[in-house]
Amino acid sequence: MRKLSSARKIRVAVVDDHPMMRRGVSETLSEESDLELVGAGASAQDALRLAKQERPDLILLDIALPGGGIEAATEIAKSCPEVKVIILTVREDRATVNAALRAGAKGYIVKGVEGPELVSTLRRVNSGQSYVTPALAAQLLAADRNAGLASVADATPGARLTIREQQIVDLLGNGLSNQEIAEELDLTESTIKHYMTRILQKLGFRNRTEAAIFARTRSVTDKH
């Protein structure tokens, strides 16, 4: 596996009540020079303790933790907002995914993911991007269309967004962070944040993650 050199390693904590899962993730992290495991646990209480004591860059949480993974994610987002939560679970139902995103999770990965994809996701989330497994993102968007959440945005995206806003949505769909979008368009990051607020309001999304899911799925649809 490719090694990356880095002045500062990405610090990761893993919380899962299955020892084999913790061991597997730990072994995957150990093969990457830019990732460092700084703690492991098996409960929501462990997750909160690790977040507060170790202040990892990322914390991988299973939803079915003793004490509740969603509850742990919510508390971490409140008490340690600098710690980015990534859900790693077997559950793929829309209600659970939406609950995790509302709780502040920056990523949602289904167990069984290959090591390279897991590592790539960790790096992307650490850089400020959001991530939901592509197949799951498509399911979410389809369900949201049926519920009417994204119907207006999907029906008339060109009419509702300015050319600049469309450019930003396209770059968001490519996985760029606000800072990277700013560099690409030769704007300041604060200007991109201002645009992002307007885009969310126009499209009716609650957060950047939902907008990214919409943008990625729309891009895939356009290509076909």
C-alpha positions in Angstrom: 0.0 0.0 0.0 1.2 3.5 -0.9 2.9 5.4 1.9 2.5 9.1 2.3 4.9 11.4 4.0 3.5 13.9 6.4 4.9 16.3 8.9 1.9 15.6 11.1 0.0 12.4 11.2 -3.8 12.2 11.2 -4.8 11.0 14.6 -7.6 8.5 14.7 -9.6 6.8 17.4 -11.8 3.7 16.8 -14.8 2.8 18.9 -16.6 -0.5 18.1 -17.9 -3.2 20.5 -16.5 -5.9 18.2 -12.8 -6.6 18.9 -12.3 -8.1 15.5 -13.5 -4.9 13.8 -11.3 -2.7 16.0 -8.3 -5.0 15.2 -9.0 -4.9 11.5 -9.3 -1.1 11.4 -6.1 -0.8 13.5 -4.2 -3.0 11.2 -5.3 -1.0 8.2 -4.2 2.3 9.9 -0.9 0.8 10.8 0.0 0.3 7.1 -0.3 4.1 6.4 2.5 6.5 7.3 0.2 9.5 7.7 -2.4 7.8 10.0 -1.9 7.1 13.7 -4.3 5.2 16.0 -4.4 7.1 19.3 -7.1 5.1 21.1 -9.8 2.4 20.9 -13.0 1.7 22.8 -16.2 -0.3 22.9 -18.9 2.0 24.2 -20.4 5.5 23.9 -18.7 6.3 27.2 -15.4 5.3 25.7 -16.0 7.5 22.6 -16.6 10.6 24.8 -13.6 9.9 26.9 -11.3 9.4 23.9 -12.7 12.6 22.2 -12.1 14.7 25.3 -8.8 13.2 26.4 -7.0 12.4 23.2 -8.7 15.1 20.9 -8.2 12.9 17.8 -8.6 14.5 14.4 -11.1 11.7 13.5 -13.1 9.2 15.5 -14.7 6.1 13.9 -17.9 5.1 15.6 -20.2 2.1 15.3 -23.9 3.1 15.7 -24.8 0.0 17.7 -22.5 0.9 20.6 -23.5 0.3 24.2 -24.9 3.7 25.2 -25.7 4.6 21.6 -23.5 5.7 18.7 -25.8 8.5 17.6 -25.9 9.8 21.1 -22.1 9.7 21.3 -21.8 11.5 18.0 -24.2 14.2 19.1 -22.3 14.8 22.4 -18.9 14.8 20.6 -20.1 17.4 18.1 -21.2 19.6 21.0 -18.3 19.2 23.4 -15.4 18.6 20.9 -16.4 20.2 17.6 -12.9 19.9 16.3 -13.1 16.1 16.4 -14.7 14.8 13.2 -17.0 11.9 13.6 -17.2 9.1 10.9 -19.9 6.4 11.3 -18.7 2.9 10.4 -21.7 0.5 10.6 -23.7 -2.3 9.0 -26.9 -0.2 8.9 -27.9 1.3 5.6 -31.5 2.6 6.2 -32.2 6.2 5.4 -33.5 7.1 8.9 -30.2 6.0 10.5 -28.1 7.8 7.9 -30.1 11.0 8.3 -29.9 10.7 12.1 -26.1 10.3 11.9 -25.7 13.4 9.7 -28.0 15.5 11.9 -25.9 14.4 14.9 -22.9 16.0 13.2 -21.2 13.0 11.5 -18.9 14.1 8.7 -18.8 10.6 7.1 -20.9 7.5 6.9 -19.3 4.2 5.8 -20.8 0.8 5.6 -18.8 -2.1 7.2 -17.2 -4.4 4.7 -15.5 -1.4 2.9 -12.1 -2.2 1.5 -9.0 -0.8 3.3 -8.0 1.6 0.5 -11.5 3.2 0.4 -11.6 3.5 4.2 -8.2 5.2 4.2 -9.2 7.5 1.4 -12.3 8.5 3.3 -10.4 9.3 6.4 -8.1 11.6 4.5 -11.0 13.3 2.7 -12.9 13.9 5.9 -9.8 15.1 7.7 -9.3 17.7 4.9 -12.7 19.1 5.5 -14.8 17.1 3.0 -17.9 15.1 3.8 -18.4 11.5 2.6 -21.3 9.1 2.3 -20.8 5.8 0.4 -21.8 6.6 -3.2 -24.5 3.9 -3.5 -26.0 5.0 -0.2 -25.9 8.6 -1.3 -27.8 7.8 -4.4 -30.4 6.0 -2.3 -30.7 9.0 0.0 -31.2 11.4 -2.9 -33.9 9.2 -4.5 -35.7 8.9 -1.2 -35.5 12.6 -0.6 -36.9 13.2 -4.1 -39.8 11.0 -3.3 -40.3 12.9 0.0 -40.1 16.2 -1.8 -37.0 17.5 -0.1 -35.0 17.9 -3.2 -37.7 18.1 -5.9 -37.6 21.8 -6.4 -33.8 21.9 -6.5 -33.6 18.9 -8.9 -36.4 20.3 -11.2 -34.9 23.8 -11.8 -31.3 23.9 -10.5 -30.2 26.2 -13.4 -33.0 28.7 -12.8 -32.4 28.8 -9.1 -28.6 29.1 -9.0 -26.4 31.7 -10.5 -23.5 30.6 -12.7 -21.0 31.1 -9.9 -23.2 29.1 -7.5 -23.4 26.3 -10.1 -19.6 26.3 -10.3 -19.4 26.0 -6.6 -21.9 23.1 -6.5 -20.0 21.3 -9.2 -16.7 21.6 -7.3 -18.4 20.5 -4.1 -19.6 17.4 -6.0 -16.0 16.7 -6.9 -15.1 16.5 -3.2 -13.4 19.8 -2.8 -13.3 21.6 0.6 -14.3 25.3 0.9 -10.6 26.3 0.9 -9.9 24.2 -2.3 -13.0 25.7 -4.0 -11.8 29.2 -3.1 -8.3 28.5 -4.6 -9.9 27.0 -7.7 -12.1 30.1 -8.3 -9.6 32.6 -7.0 -11.9 33.7 -4.2 -11.5 33.9 -0.4 -12.7 31.0 1.8 -15.0 33.4 3.6 -16.6 34.3 0.2 -17.2 30.6 -0.5 -18.8 30.2 2.9 -21.1 33.1 2.1 -22.0 31.5 -1.2 -22.5 28.1 0.4 -25.0 29.6 2.9 -27.0 31.0 0.0 -26.8 27.7 -2.0 -28.1 25.7 1.0 -31.0 28.1 1.4 -31.9 28.0 -2.3 -31.8 24.3 -2.6 -33.5 23.6 0.7 -30.7 21.5 2.2 -29.9 21.6 5.9 -26.1 21.3 5.7 -23.1 21.0 3.4 -23.2 17.2 3.5 -26.6 17.0 1.9 -25.6 19.5 -0.8 -22.5 17.4 -1.5 -24.6 14.2 -1.8 -26.9 16.1 -4.2 -24.0 17.5 -6.3 -22.2 14.1 -6.6 -25.3 12.2 -7.5 -26.4 14.9 -10.0 -23.0 14.7 -11.6 -23.2 10.9 -12.0 -26.7 11.2 -13.4 -25.6 13.9 -16.0 -22.8 11.6 -17.2 -25.4 8.9 -18.0 
